[in-house]
């Protein structure tokens, strides 16, 4: 598409297929190129581009240290925890660990993980070998790990508990630890080992409870658990609230009076928007219609239905004879 009205004639072309990876997620944005009359690329810009943002995840391993397991099984807990921490060390996940039996005990907190002393403390941890007070342990994690500033939790992080146990709870939920966890949006994934009542363990898990509760026959099965669930809660968070991550700006385009307007079909939870780039430097702004519902695909429809003001005393209407459509 050509543009004139300035000291030089130049052309613009955009593609809505610019894919880039952000912490395990694929974003689909756009890149536009500006050419002179010799078709030399003189500049480029990325309208509505979403930079990579990392959502911190605070994950606590809450592992059973009751007397029903052998010393070897207790050590297999540690192997599993170290394996996950090593595998995910270059992600935005931060780790802490708590052993529980009759009473819970902090093994290492988020500050220990950041200071790289967590694994030493994990392997120094001794087997408690008493009861299985699971609800008491969950309450302990809430108060002493997630809500305790000295434990190093990030206030706005996604919070996760991975609970590993080989027995049913010995106690009752007198302090409503599950209700409090739900209220604070703490994701709970339960791994039951050996002869456990899976229904009782499901009551501890986050919804959907069946999908967030695993049952393995022995502690050897822990080694394969990592492949069966997604620990990184930031992925779910992003997929449910998309702003520019899947914008595909440039899906359609029009030029009118030195103003370049691009359709952005996937932005704002699939409501869509328009992106207005003005002048040879392509200084731009996003145009949204706040009355649209999710999945409305505003920029995929005829824009003259919305008659959005361009901000320059004109109305953008690509279906009129004044403009010209360009779909790539």
C-alpha positions in Angstrom: 0.0 0.0 0.0 1.5 3.4 -1.0 1.4 6.6 1.0 2.0 10.1 -0.4 1.5 13.7 0.9 5.0 14.0 2.4 8.3 14.8 0.7 8.7 11.2 -0.4 6.6 8.4 -1.7 6.8 5.2 0.3 5.0 1.9 0.8 3.9 -0.1 3.8 3.3 -3.9 4.1 2.3 -5.7 7.3 2.0 -9.4 8.2 -0.1 -10.6 11.2 2.0 -13.8 11.5 4.9 -12.7 13.7 5.3 -15.5 16.2 7.6 -15.3 19.2 8.0 -17.5 22.3 7.5 -16.1 25.8 8.3 -18.4 28.8 6.8 -21.5 27.0 3.9 -19.6 25.4 3.6 -18.6 21.7 2.5 -15.0 21.0 1.2 -14.1 17.6 1.7 -10.4 16.8 2.6 -8.3 13.7 5.4 -6.6 12.0 5.1 -3.8 9.3 7.8 -2.7 6.8 8.2 0.6 5.1 9.7 0.7 1.6 10.8 3.5 -0.7 10.0 3.5 -4.5 13.0 1.2 -5.1 11.4 -1.2 -2.6 14.3 -0.8 -0.2 13.3 -1.5 3.4 13.8 1.8 5.1 12.1 1.1 8.5 9.9 -1.3 10.4 7.6 -1.2 13.4 5.6 -3.7 15.4 2.0 -2.4 16.1 0.3 -3.6 19.3 3.3 -5.8 20.1 3.2 -7.7 23.3 6.6 -8.0 25.0 7.4 -11.0 27.1 6.2 -10.7 30.7 6.9 -13.3 33.3 4.4 -14.2 35.9 6.1 -15.3 39.0 4.9 -18.7 40.4 5.5 -19.5 44.1 5.3 -23.3 44.5 5.5 -25.1 47.8 6.2 -28.9 48.0 4.2 -30.2 50.9 5.5 -33.7 51.4 4.5 -36.4 53.8 7.0 -37.5 56.5 4.7 -39.9 58.4 5.7 -43.2 59.9 3.9 -45.3 57.2 6.8 -44.8 54.8 10.3 -46.3 54.8 13.5 -44.2 54.9 14.0 -45.1 51.2 10.6 -43.8 50.3 11.2 -40.6 52.2 14.4 -40.1 50.2 12.5 -40.6 47.0 10.4 -37.5 47.9 13.7 -35.5 47.9 14.8 -37.0 44.5 11.5 -36.0 43.0 11.6 -32.4 44.4 15.2 -31.9 43.2 14.3 -33.2 39.8 11.5 -30.7 39.3 13.6 -27.8 40.7 16.5 -28.7 38.4 14.2 -29.1 35.3 12.5 -25.8 35.9 15.4 -23.7 37.2 15.3 -21.3 34.3 11.6 -20.5 34.5 9.7 -17.9 36.6 8.9 -20.5 39.3 10.3 -20.1 42.8 10.2 -23.0 45.2 9.8 -23.7 48.9 9.3 -27.0 50.8 7.5 -28.2 54.0 7.6 -31.7 55.6 4.6 -32.7 57.6 3.7 -35.4 60.0 2.1 -34.8 63.4 3.4 -31.2 63.0 4.7 -29.4 59.9 8.2 -28.0 59.5 9.7 -25.6 56.9 12.5 -27.4 55.0 13.4 -24.3 52.9 11.6 -21.1 51.9 11.6 -18.9 48.9 14.5 -16.9 50.2 16.5 -20.1 50.6 15.7 -21.0 47.0 16.8 -17.5 45.7 20.0 -17.8 47.8 20.7 -21.3 46.3 20.8 -23.0 49.7 17.5 -24.9 49.2 18.9 -28.2 48.0 21.4 -28.5 50.8 18.6 -28.0 53.3 16.4 -30.5 51.5 19.0 -33.2 51.7 19.7 -32.4 55.4 16.1 -32.8 56.3 15.3 -35.8 58.7 12.3 -38.1 58.5 9.7 -37.1 61.2 8.0 -40.5 61.1 4.8 -39.7 63.0 1.1 -39.0 62.0 -0.4 -37.5 58.8 -2.0 -34.2 59.9 -2.6 -32.9 56.3 -5.1 -30.1 57.0 -2.8 -28.7 59.7 0.0 -28.8 57.2 -1.9 -26.8 54.5 -2.8 -24.2 57.2 0.9 -24.0 58.1 1.8 -23.3 54.4 -0.8 -20.5 54.2 0.4 -18.8 57.4 4.1 -19.5 57.4 5.1 -19.6 53.8 2.6 -17.6 51.6 1.6 -15.0 54.2 4.8 -14.7 56.1 6.9 -11.8 54.6 10.2 -13.3 55.9 9.6 -16.5 53.8 10.2 -14.5 50.6 6.9 -15.1 48.8 6.0 -12.6 46.0 2.7 -10.9 46.8 1.1 -11.0 43.4 2.6 -14.4 42.3 0.5 -17.4 41.2 0.6 -19.7 44.3 0.8 -23.4 44.1 0.9 -26.3 46.6 2.1 -29.8 45.3 1.1 -32.2 48.1 2.7 -35.7 48.2 1.3 -38.2 50.6 1.0 -41.9 51.2 -1.8 -41.7 53.7 -5.3 -40.3 54.4 -5.5 -37.2 56.6 -5.3 -38.0 60.3 -6.9 -34.7 61.2 -10.0 -32.7 60.3 -10.1 -29.3 58.6 -11.0 -27.4 61.8 -9.5 -24.1 60.5 -11.1 -24.3 57.0 -7.7 -24.5 55.3 -9.2 -25.7 52.0 -11.8 -22.9 52.0 -9.1 -20.3 52.8 -6.9 -21.7 50.0 -9.8 -21.4 47.5 -10.4 -17.8 48.6 -6.8 -16.9 48.1 -6.7 -18.7 44.7 -4.0 -21.1 45.8 -3.8 -24.0 43.3 -3.5 -27.4 44.9 -2.2 -30.5 43.1 -2.4 -33.8 45.1 -0.2 -36.9 44.5 -1.4 -39.9 46.4 1.0 -42.9 46.8 0.2 -46.5 47.6 -3.0 -47.4 49.5 -4.8 -44.1 49.8 -8.5 -43.2 49.6 -8.5 -41.2 46.4 -11.9 -39.6 47.2 -10.5 -38.2 50.4 -7.4 -36.8 48.6 -9.6 -35.3 45.9 -11.3 -33.2 48.6 -7.9 -31.5 49.1 -7.3 -30.6 45.4 -8.3 -27.6 43.4 -11.1 -27.8 40.9 -11.5 -29.8 38.8 -10.6 -32.2 41.6 -10.3 -35.4 39.4 -7.8 -33.7 37.1 -5.7 -32.3 39.9 -5.4 -35.5 41.9 -2.9 -38.3 40.9 -2.6 -41.8 42.3 0.6 -43.8 41.9 1.3 -47.3 43.2 4.7 -46.6 44.8 7.2 -43.9 45.1 9.0 -45.1 42.0 6.1 -43.6 40.1 7.1 -40.0 41.2 9.7 -39.9 38.5 7.1 -39.9 35.7 4.7 -37.4 37.3 6.4 -34.3 35.9 5.3 -35.2 32.4 1.7 -35.5 33.3 0.8 -32.0 34.6 1.6 -28.4 34.0 3.2 -26.8 37.1 3.5 -23.4 35.5 0.3 -21.7 36.6 1.3 -18.5 34.6 0.3 -20.3 31.4 -3.3 -20.7 32.5 -3.4 -17.2 33.7 -2.3 -15.8 30.4 -4.6 -17.9 28.3 -7.7 -16.6 30.2 -6.8 -12.9 29.9 -5.3 -12.1 26.5 -4.6 -8.4 25.7 -2.1 -8.2 22.9 -0.6 -11.7 23.0 -2.7 -13.0 20.0 -3.5 -9.6 18.4 -2.5 -10.4 14.8 -2.5 -6.7 14.0 -2.4 -6.2 10.2 -5.0 -8.9 9.5 -6.7 -6.2 7.5 -5.6 -2.6 6.6 -6.7 0.7 5.1 -4.9 3.9 4.2 -6.7 7.3 4.4 -5.3 10.8 4.5 -1.8 9.9 5.7 -3.3 7.5 8.4 -2.7 3.8 8.3 -5.3 1.8 10.1 -4.8 -1.9 10.9 -7.3 -4.5 12.1 -6.2 -6.4 15.2 -8.5 -9.3 15.4 -7.2 -11.2 18.5 -6.6 -8.3 20.9 -8.5 -7.7 24.2 -9.9 -11.2 24.7 -10.8 -11.5 21.1 -12.9 -8.4 21.1 -10.5 -7.0 18.5 -9.4 -3.4 18.0 -8.0 -1.0 15.4 -4.4 0.3 15.4 -3.9 3.8 13.9 -0.4 4.7 12.6 0.0 8.3 11.5 2.7 9.8 9.3 6.0 8.5 8.0 7.2 7.6 11.6 4.1 5.5 12.1 3.4 6.9 15.5 0.4 4.9 16.6 -2.4 4.3 19.1 -5.0 1.6 19.7 -8.7 2.2 19.1 -11.1 0.0 21.2 -14.9 -0.2 21.4 -15.7 -0.7 25.1 -19.2 -1.8 24.3 -18.2 -5.1 22.7 -18.3 -8.5 24.4 -15.5 -11.0 24.4 -15.0 -12.9 21.2 -16.7 -10.2 19.2 -13.9 -10.0 16.6 -14.4 -6.2 16.0 -11.5 -6.0 13.5 -12.7 -8.9 11.5 -16.0 -7.2 10.6 -16.7 -4.2 8.4 -15.4 -1.3 10.4 -18.0 1.2 9.1 -20.5 -0.6 11.4 -18.7 0.8 14.3 -17.8 4.2 12.8 -14.9 4.7 15.3 -13.4 8.2 15.3 -9.8 8.3 14.1 -8.9 11.2 16.4 -8.0 13.4 13.4 -11.4 14.9 12.5 -12.4 12.0 10.2 -14.1 8.7 10.5 -12.4 5.5 9.5 -14.5 3.5 7.0 -12.5 1.1 4.9 -15.6 0.0 2.9 -16.1 3.5 1.5 -14.5 4.6 -1.8 -12.2 7.0 0.1 -10.1 4.2 1.4 -8.5 1.0 0.2 -8.5 -2.5 1.8 -5.4 -4.6 2.1 -5.6 -8.1 3.5 -2.4 -10.1 4.0 
